[in-house]
Amino acid sequence: MVKTLNSFMKFFPSNNFSFEQKIISYKANLGPLESRFIRVKGYNIDQCPDYHPGAGGPSWIFSDEIIIN
């Protein structure tokens, strides 16, 4: 079995805290690509910052949908 992983995109969004509930969409155009698997990684900021209501506590990442066309 051959396992080749290629990194096509790295993205670091801004970390702007807001109480507003909103949907944020990110898009990546990878061009023509043949693949059986796609890996998506997300990293949290470890602890909630001082201005956050849960300051000092663990931070979380929630993902509702990942759409691949």
Buried (B, 14 or more C-beta within 10 A) or exposed (E): EEEEEEEEEEEEEEEEEEEEEEEEEEEEEEEEEEEEEEEEEEEEEEEBEEEEEEEEEEBEEEEEEEEEE
